[in-house]
Amino acid sequence: MYASKRCTYSPPVYRVRNILAALDHNVHLERELARTEDGRMRYHRVYNKKSCRWTVRPVKVKKTYPHFVELRRAILEARLADNKGMKSRRELEPDDPRRLSTHLAPVSPPPTSTLVEQHVSRHN
C-alpha cells in the first residue's frame, strides 16, 4: 500500500507515492498465474458481501521488485549530489493545495482565546 487513506501526506509525498503505486502496477501487470506442483492452476476463495456468495479467483505468482534496485541507486545518487540537505526549508509549489488555506473549514476560525472562553466542559 503506497498511499494509505489512514495517513496524511504532503502533496509532493502523496504524488510520489501515487507514482510508485502506478509503477508497481505496471511492472506486475502481466504476472503469471500460480500453479500447483502437478501443474494445475491455484485459486483463492473470495466472499462477496453484496451477493452473499463465494467465488474463486486465480492466484498470481508472488511479486518481484526488480525495479527497486535501480530506484534505490537513483535516489542515493540524487541525495549524494544534493548540496542543500534535508533540513533546509522548501518553497511550496504554485499548485500546492496548502497555499489555498491553512484550514479546511469554510469559515475562518476565531482566536483561540475566544474559543477557550466560550468552551463549556461537562468535566469541570
N, C-alpha and C positions, 0 to 999 in steps of 0.2 A: 504494500500500500504506500504510494508515494505522497499523496496529499490527503491525509485523514481529515474527516469533517469535524473531528473532536479537538483539533488543534487549530490555532490561528497562525497564519504565516504572513509575513510582509509580502507585498505584491511581487517583488523580484524573486523571493524564495518560492512563492507559490507558482510563478511562471516556470522556474527551473524544475520544480517537482513535476509539473504537468508535462514538460518536455521529456523528462526522464521516463514518465509513465508511457508517453507515446513511443519513445524509443524502445522500451521494454516490450510493448505490444507489437511493434513492427518486427522486432527481432524474433519473437516467439510465435508469430502468426501461423506459420506453416509447420508447426511441430508434428512429429509422427504420432500415431495412436499407439498407446502401450499395448503390449501383448503378453500373454502368459507364457510359461516355459514351453508349453506344447504348441504355441503359435496362435491361440485364439485371442480375439480382442478382449480387453478388460473393460468392464463397465462399472459405473458408480451410481448408486441409488439416490434419487432426489425426490423429496416430497413437495408437492405444490399445494400451498395453503388455500389458494382460491378454488381449485377444482377438487381438493381433498383426495388427490390420487398420487400414487407413487409412479415414477418413471425412471428410466435409466439414461445415462449419458456416457458416451465413450470417454475413457481416461486417456489423457495425453501423456507422453513421456515427460519426466521432470525437466524443468527449465535449466538451461545452462546460461552463463553470463559471459560470453567471450568478449563482448564489447567493453566490459568493465575494466579490463586491464588497460586498454587504450585510454579510456576516460580518466582513470586514476593517474596515468602518466601525464596526460594533458593538463589536468588540474594541478598536479605537483609542479610541472614546468611553469604554469601561469603564476602560481604562488611564489615560486623562487625568483621569477623575473619581476615581480611586483615590488616597487620601491616604497609604496605607501604603507603597507602593513594593514592589519585588520582593525587596529584601534582608531584609525582616522575617521572623521565624520564624513558621511556621504550626502551629497545633494540629492534631493528627491527628483525623480524623473518628471517631466511635464505632465505625463498622463497618469501619474501615481494617484490612486484614489484618496490617499491621506492628505493630498492638497485641498480636497473639497471641504473637509471639515474635521475638527478634532473629535467629534462625537457623532453618533448615528441618529440621535433624536432629531425630529423635525423642528424643534424649538431650541433656542439657546438655553443653557442651564443657568439658574440664578446663582449668586455667590454661595459658596459653601457655608459661610457663617449664617446666612439666611436659612438655608436648609437645616442647619443644626438647631437654630432657634425654633423652627416650625416642627421639628421631629418629635413625635409622641411615641413612646415605647411602652408596652404593657409590662415590661420588666422593671421599670423604675418605680 
